[in-house]
Amino acid sequence: MVILSALFAITLAMLIIWRSSDGFEVASGYLGRNLTDGVRGATINAVGSSIPELFTTLFSLMLLGEVDNFAFGIGTTAGSAIFNGMIIPAVVIIAVIGYGIANKVNVSRKVILRDGIGLIIAELILIYMVSGNHLTWWHGLGLMSTYVVYVAYMFMTMQKKASQDQKELEDEKEYPIGRKPTVLKSFITMDFEHVFIRKQINTLNAWVLLLFSMLIIGLACIVLIHSCELLSVEMGIAPYFIAVVLASAATSVPDTILSYRDAVAGNYDDAVANALGSNIFDICFALGFPLFAFTLFNGPIEMTQETVANVAELQASLVFLTIIAFLIYYFNTGLRKVHAYLLLSLYVLFIGFIFAKAYEFEWAIRLGEVLASWIPTAA
């Protein structure tokens, strides 16, 4: 009964995160409306859809025990990165081909190279920064600095997206008469866009919508953390393993829906750039900022040897799966269903390994030791 209650709470938190992220997406999309498609997908859209990972990592550091706090955060962010790299492209491919929009998904190699290589570099920096048992504020600062460099590069290479007339047209977005729901109904259905934007979107109500959505997402993340902790106790495994599987999937729902919408609309570059850009944000900022803020005020985080080993295994899995996904994206003229099924199969195998490791299966322990041996200990 407790397990069912925890699963229900996790599902509820996921739904709230999803609905609130819709409002965040509308607001952030408006505020970043003058960016090119690929840049918007890798920055504004990626940040907007990755706010749940940021809040989950931040609040887990504050709410969980000393041993579990950081492991839960990195489990969520790294697990979400693997989810984004495997599940989201698979969903995009299956949706586009399934709806008959196209017989394959073509993504710009420039986008794949830019975001794919950027992601691999970010993961290697993560390995260097988080490979010992002693973590302090400068580790978090190093991760955040990596994201700042990535964003600076994105804006330096950005080209103007639209003419002045097109920008003015976007600025004058209005909602059709007769289709606007009431404020009460909008609140009940968590349609926050129609709560704060009643007629025309502008900079002020976009910021109000964005901040309110962030507040609701944050509250849902607290529910998610406590539910995962309760579930881990009932299942007799560490919260870290629940974070890698369930918390990461729950916080990745906005990324999945956003990429799905982009893909159905034909914006394939944005659909993939959002998934890869979200991973870079997750690894560098959603993990780096909480680590920086927590250790700055509370002192270094000391991880047990078991936690260090688990983190090393996850880092190795992340890099390995990212490289495989990158090769699939880059060395194919178009992504087809066979590629989607391959990505889904890799993710299922990864989840199987995580649960087998959680319950201490011999083969999983041995595989984990091999993966951990690939990660050098930071000086």
Beta strands, then each sheet from edge to edge (+ up, - down):
strand 1: 134-135
strand 2: 301-302
sheet 1: 1+ 2-
end
